[in-house]
Amino acid sequence: MVATAARIQLLDTETQALLDWAEQVHQSDETLFHQAKALATRLGAHYRNDGLTEIGFWAPELGADMVQPKNIYLEIFTPKKKIDPTRASQKVIFRRDYVELHKQGEYFWGVLSGMKPGTRDELGSFYWLRYLDMNSDEVRVIGDCLAYSLPYGVYAPAELYDMDGLQRRRADLDYFAQGDTNDDGVVQVHSPGNILQLHVNTASPNGYLSGLTAVYQGIANKLKTQAPLTPAEQNFLGYDAVQLLPIEPTVEYLGAHELGHGFFILREDDMGEMDPETEEIEREPGDINVTLKKPDTQNWGYDIVIFGSSATNPSVLETLRPDELVEFIATLHNFPTGPIQVIFDIVYGHADNQGISLLNGRFLKGPNMYGQDVNHQNPTVRAILLEMQRRKNNTGVDGIRVDGAQDFKFFNPLSGRVEYDDNYLSDMAEVLQQVGDRQRRLFSIFEDGRPWPAENWEEISTYRDIVEFKPDAFQWGPLIFAHNTPSLKKFWNRKWRRVVEQMQVGENWITGCGNHDTLRRGTQVDSELDINWNLGDGLPEVLNNAYDNPAIALMTYGFSPGLPMDFINCTMRSPWAFLRNTDDRYGVKVVSEEAGGFLDWQVIPETYDWPNLFPRLKAMGFTKLGELRQFVRALYDAIEETDYDLDEVAHLCQKFMGADVDADALAAENQTRKSAKSLHKLNVPDKSAILTQLDVAKLKEFARSFMEDTHDLCNVWLQQDILEADQVAFNLALRRFRRANPWLRKNLLALDRFNRIDTEEQTVFYGLRTAPAEDGQTSQHQVAMVAHMGGDPLTVTLGDWLQIDVAEWRVAVISPGVGLGEADLKAFELKDSQAVLLERVESV
């Protein structure tokens, strides 16, 4: 049994001191925004070193016309037994306490004794604000949007956590003293030389951060003992930083802040059967049964709700403990070959519509294509968002990547125009980190394609709007943005203007080819277009070779300015897609739009037939890939023609798939619908009962099954036994070359060369770079590069093209399959996607 305090109490003296401090802030001469920034640091729940807990809520919706102060109280749940956070489901007895906080304007404050803090080993007290709405006579809940721990999701009460204790225990405290310090004692974190992008759930063998930690610990142990690494492990090596796709709380299964929903299921009348060990606990007045379910949502990371962005999505935590994230970061900081930095991908430009039920009305401005616009112009909202970021920074991260920076816009009444909120973007880059007694300023990366989504934005955008006013920041460049499709013929010829820009002004650009957006974009390419079949015999092979391409990689790492980034699903040649298994409303529509391209570009019959893959879809009756492809194409057409009327879609699909249906009669009945033609293809003899009895519920089941089967397929470790060792070794050699030549980050100099050969038959890039001169240097490092970007084979005479004596040069890195010795440098053949990197001998 877990010991709990006799009673949780509000301490009047301590609370008054907190109220006095807040009043001083309100009465100060600071702007409303700076006042709100100060107040935001004390919002949420803070476990103090003296054992007391500070509580603060901003609740402007609780005005006197809506709620009487006596009907507002803090509700606290303290477990009476130790909770096993790894169990899928369990029923637990909680002691419930109520405390009335002090209202001060729009804020509620209190200092309490008796609350139990969560630690690495135990879950602590849970809390939220409850009130009686006078207008509806209903009890409602306000959660802590600035929580440190949300082990059971955004619709559950938050957990009080001992964050100071977590920071004292971390294994990388000495790391934070490293780096250059300014006059204010703030350490400036330097940017990395390259980045590996990871989606936690699909990059980890067990689907959690703990699994990624184990991967890096295993690699570290092998390096220490000089044991050989597998090709899969090599794909994680040679990077200065890893960037995690967003790990903030995302959308959950349809629910609300109601007692019977989500992963923390609380019902006043629940006196059902308990777990055996729970039955032994002595009940007291006020005790309540709670069913806990381990969060199992699946998401690619970008469907965030803003609420709780200071915490970590519990679906990436095996233990549901914040320590799991810190242990991952510390493992990378203490890596034996040198620290590996960690970058958070953060989303504050939009919120999913679920945010409406989680946040007060001040946070959101109205609908957009993603859900809701965030109201950054409200001073308190602005301050709370920056405080969320500060708390997340304090987990020990080294840099941030701001998603969709072009979405931070507002109407300026002074100019009468919609403008970009560059001041807020700048503030995001200046949020300082505090770990122990050290403060650090992190490096920052911005994804900004303004004027997106204006017509022709990809040609108009400079991709430099941020770095021009913040020159030490980085911005996603044109080669890595979402619109690249290297699987098409002549793609790199059409990109020539942007490639030249990369060479001339790209030193502050994130560059490369494969990432979470572009790989997904690759599956949306119409297969009827002019595909570059030199890349493979089928669409999946074309896609893999397009985004894990030797020529592109050699140009990026061996020659190009900027900061290269790879996506682990590209280098592991693993499928990837838009992932979300929680959408009850639009899930069928999303799957209809995603599934066709995904199945064509990333799945072959042999893969589908694997016994352990696609179990949910096979259980529904889709035993063959061809049948599934036909169904999703027909589903797409049916949704287009019925304007997403699911009853009509289900009727249309079910009616045709019945055994006794006359397909021609159905086509006549739906003569205005192109879906009838597609559905005709589904006349297969072997139909399961589920398929022939299709209804709206079955359509939704299909959508969720597809997403969850796809999520499983996207785990990169499924590919570990079929990786090509030569390709993996080539990529690693390029990363090591880049690390040994950091000068390549800078823009090309005036005397450097970068050219192309472009004919109807092939596109080839080649160039020559010289390292900037350093004091006392008698010779300078030089590199030469040639990369076949697509088309027929070509004989390369690099000495003639660049006017160099190839006898003075040697091979630095060469792509697999190129038959080239030192004597062959005068003339050699390159095929599509092959490349060679040379370095001058006398400068080595």
Buried (B, 14 or more C-beta within 10 A) or exposed (E): EBEBBEEBBBBEEBBEEBBEBBEEBBEEEEEEBBBBBBBBBBBBBBBEEEEBBBBBBBBEBBEEEBBEBEBBBBBBBBBBBEBBBEEEEBBBBBBBBEBBBBBBEBBBBBBBBBBBBBBBEBBBBBBBBBBBBEEEEEEBBBBBBBBBBBBBBBBBBBBBBBBEBBBEBBEBBEBBEBBEBEEEEBBBBBBBBBBBBBBBBBBBBBBBBBBBBBBBBBBBEBBEEEEEBBBBBBBBBBBBBBBBBBBBBBBBBEBBBBBEBBBBBBEEEBEEEBBEEBEEBEEEEEEBBBBBBBBBBBBBBBBBBBBBBBBBBBBBBBBBBBBBBBBBBBBBBBBEEEBBBBBBBBBBBBBBBBBBBBBBEBBBBEEBEBBBBBBBBBBBBBBBBBBBBBBBBBBBBBBBBBBBBBBBBBEEEEEEEEEBBBEBBBBBBEBBBBBEEBBBBBBBBBBBBBBBEEEEBBEEBBBBBBBEEBEEBBBBBBBBBBBBBBBBBBBBBEBBEBBBBBBEBBBBBBBBBBBBBBBBBBBBBEEEEEBBBBBBEEBBBBBBBBBBBBBBBBBBBBBBBBBBBBBBBBBBBBBBBBBBBBBEEEBBBBBBBBBBBBBBBBBEEEBBEEEEBBEBBBEBBBBBBEBBBBBBBBBBBBBBBBEBBBEBBBBBBBBBBBEEBEBEEBBEEBEEBEBBEBBBBBEEEEBBEBBBEBBBEBBBBBBBBBBBBBBBBBBBBBBBEEBEEEBBEBBBBBBBBBBEBEBBBBBBEEEBBBEBBBEEEBBBBBBBBBBEEEEEEEEBBBBBBBBBBBBEBBEBBBBEBBEBEBEBBEBBBBBBEBEBEEEBBEEBBBBBBBBBBBBBEEBE
